[in-house]
Amino acid sequence: MALNSGDIAWVATATALVMIMTPALGFFYGGLVGRKNLIATIVECLMIFSIVSLVWALWGYSLAFGTPSIDGFIGNFQNLGLNNIGAGANALYSATIPELLYFAFQLKFAAITPALIIGAFAGRARLKPLLVFIVLWTTLVYCPIAMWVWNPGGWLHQLGVIDFAGGLVVHTSAGVSAVAAALVIGRGMDFGKETRPNNVPYVILGTALLWFGWFGFNGGSALAANSVAVYAIVNTNLAAAAGGVAWMLLDWINKGRPSAVGMAVGAVCGLAAVTPASGYVPPYAAILIGLAAGIACNYVASWRARTRLDDSLDVFAAHGVGGMLGTVATGLFAATAINAAGPNGLVYGNVHQFLVQLVGVAAVASFAFVGSYVLLRVINRFMPLRAPPAEEERGLDVSEFGEQAYATTDEGGNRAPPVAALELSVP
């Protein structure tokens, strides 16, 4: 099959859409943290994007998508530095787009995944060891998982596990890694105190841009301008809407009024949950998945708040639970009528698919948690991850970057006293 200009145009557009999700995540997280950590949170997302771009080009893509694989667990080294990657297609992934475009599309997934993790310890990790962790985590945790699930030679792929756009590879891996990071880095000095988002409009802006970019995240994963891409886009929107509405209604029932932040977080939970299913399930299932995610993630976040785990921005509740729930739901609702290249799920009589999805969740969650925990412990032994108390109190904006988000804050990130109005003298 020859290269197809329509498919190339769509996947190139989707690649750009997924890229905007990284700064969108920065604004989403940045709005949720205290004002003294706003700059650090946003710029760390962009730093991670830049670093992972280089890692992915130099060796990451080869480890994840190089073929033949090494015993189904890791790719080979034939594509180091993008060797042999060019304008020709690789039929193992798509026969109608250049492999270089497939590399670029997959790069955006590799870049946003570790950025998700930083929400678990926002405002309390030093920059240098964090960036070392990002390089090692991408290489030793993300690349093997991506290989297992998306490389045709991967052992989970061979087992029959399906993950359309990253419920396992992106959201489950990041969500459980966030728990490991929160455990190793420890609770923040403000843990247990009532804290509020510093900028709710940033949270809403970030959510809107994530929602927008997610059409490329899921729709582009069809790797063609076809009906599967259309289903993925429609399912993405329906699940996000259902997740936001479910969280909003729970807040209304439990707290007496809806929350702007709550609805935004609920929409993101719906998006995370529908990601593995988007190109396999009918629209009714996407609505059910979104509703289930809004409810389940809400209750997990409420439970986490009563524990001693300081997952600051509830990365596990939103992405870990959302990704795992969506992966299992894919085993329920997948339908060959939607995607002829995929299997039927349990609802359509295929018990095996449901069971292998459970295996996929268990394997990825276990590997990501243990791998992240060990990496963080080793790094922390040589480069302390935790910011010193004085720097944490001042905020990472000042201590790490020497900059402030707002002119109305002092060096500690607190509100500065109001400036008296100028007294104008009339001549």
Secondary structure, DSSP 8 states (H G I E B T S, - for coil): ----HHHHHHHHHHHHHHHTHHHHHHHHHHHHS-GGGHHHHHHHHHHHHHHHHHHIIIIIHHHHH-SS-BTTTB--STTGGGTT-SSS-BTTTBSSS-HHHHHHHHHHHHHHHHHHHGGGGTTSB-HHHHHHHHHHHIIIIIHHHHHHHHSTT-HHHHHT---SSSIIIIIIHHHHHHHHHHHHH---TTTTS----S-HHHHHHHHHHHHHHHHHHHHGGG-SSSHHHHHHHHHHHHHHHHHHHHHHHHHHHHHSS--HHHHHHHHHHHHHHHTTTTTTS-HHHHHHHHHHHHHHHHHHHHHHHTSS---TT-HIIIIIHHHHHHHHHHHHH--TTT-TTS---GGGT-HHHHHHHHHHHHHHHHHHHHHHHHHHHHHHHHS--B--HHHHHH-HHHHHHS--S-TTB-TTSSB------------
